[in-house]
Amino acid sequence: MAAAYSAHAGVIGPFEGIPHLLQLLDNTEQRSLRHALLLFLQALIAPTAAGDLTPAPVPSSTATTLPNVSGSVAAAAAETQHQSHTTSGNSSSSQPRPGQQKPSAAQAAAVRAAKANGYLLMDHGGLQLLVDFVAGAHECTERRSAAAAGGAGGAAGAGHLISSISHAEAPKEWHFYPHGYSPDAQQPTPAATSSSTEQPAAAAAAGSAGVHASNTGGNRPHGPEFYQVGDEKVPGPDESGRAGPLSKEALRQLHSRGVITHDTWMWAPGMQGPARLAGVRELCWMCCSGLGLLGPFEAALVALQILQQLASLQPAVDEFGAVLQPLPRAHIGLADPACLPHIAQVILTGEPALVSAAASLLTCILAHNRAALSRLYLTGVFLFGLAYCGSNLEELAGLFKTAHLVQGFR
C-alpha cells in the first residue's frame, strides 16, 4: 500500500484516512504494525512520485544512514542551505536553480497531495506523535560500534543515551496501582469487588514472596508486600494503594506476566496525576507485543525525515527570498517547547545519521524564526553538539553558524 501510493500519489490524490492512521499508529499493541504505519506515513508525506527536486547533495559522511531506512538527509540539508542563501535578497531565487528541473504535471500533483496530507497530519496531532518517535531513540539499549556507525571514530564510545547508560542503575521512578485499586482511595474501581480472586493470581504471576500487607485502607483489598522481578524487589502497595517505585524494565516484565495491563493506573514524579498505562505513550509503546520492523534508531530517523519533509513542503520564505509572516505551521509547531527539546536531545544518541538529521531539521525550522532560535540554548543543543565525537560535523556547524549570527548581533 505504501509502495503504491508513493509511486502514484499524484493520481490517487490526498489520503483522507490520515486521522484514523494516526489513531491506530498511537494505540496499536503490535510493534510491527506501528512501524509499518510509520513507513506508510512516510510514503504519504514524501512520495517518490514527487521526484527529487533538490540539487545533487555534496558527498559527505551524512550519506551514511541506518540500514533499511529510505530517504536522503544530505539532500534535505542541501536544500536547507540553499534556502538560507535566498534570504540575502537575491532576486534570482525565482529562477530555476542549477541542477533542478522544472517539475512535471505528475510531480506537481504528487507535491500537492503530499502538502494536503501534511496539513491533515498536523490537524490531528501528528507532529507530537512523530516527535515522540524521535525521543524513542533513547530507548535503544544496544549501541553499534563506531566503525559500523559510519566513521564516528573510536572515541564515540557508547554515546550518551539518556535511558540506557546515563545512570549506573536503571532509574526507578514509576508507580502503579494494582488490580482492584483506584487512584482515589475513597472511590475504588469496580474491579475491587472481584479483587479477592484477582489479587492472588496477580501475586503468583509476579513471583512475589507470598507475604501480604495488612488491610489498612477500609475498602482496600489485600496486596503482596513486594513483587519479585529478577533481582529487583518492587515494593507492594502502600496505604494509598500505590506500588513501586520500579524501573521500566521491571514494569515491562510485570506487564508481560499480566500483573500490569493497559488499564492499570500509572504515576511518576512530575505527572499532574495518575493516568492509565494506555494513556502514557512512552509506556504503552514499550509494552507492545512482537518484534518490530525497525529499531529505535531507525524509527527515529524515519520520523526525522518525515518532519524534515513537512518543513520543506512549507518553506519559510517565498520565491523572492522574503520571510513569510506568520511562519508556516510546521515551523511554528516544531519550534514549540513541547517539541524542540526532544529534537535537540536526539544528538545525545551519538548516532551519525540521527545527529545530521536533527541538526538539519533544527536549522530548517529555526533559520527564519529569530524568537525561537535566540532561545535555542535552553535546550542544551550546544553542549550536546560539542560533546559529539563523530566526524560528520557539517550539519552541526551549519546550525551553530545560524544560531551565532542571530544571537551575536541582536
ABEGO torsion letter per residue (X at the ends): XAAAAAAAAAAAEBBAAAAAAAAAAAABABAAAAAAAAAAAAAAABBAAAEBABBBBBBBAAABBBBGBBEBAAAAAAAAAAAAAAAAGBAAAABBBBGBBBBBAAAAAAAAAAAAAAAAAAAAGAAAAAAAAAAAAAABABBBBAAAAGGAEAAAEAEBBAAAAABABBBBABBBBBBGBBABAABBBAAAAAAAAAAAAAAAAAGBAGBBBBBAAEABBBBBABBBBEABBBBBBBAAGBBOBBBAAAAAAAAAAGABBAABBBBBBGBABBBBAAABAAAAAAABBEBBABBAAAAAAAAAAAAAAAAAABBABBAAGBBBOBBBAAAAAAABAAAAAAAAAAAAAGBAAAAAAAAAAAAAAAAABAAAAAAAAAAGAAAAAAABABABAAAAAAAAAAAAAAAAAX
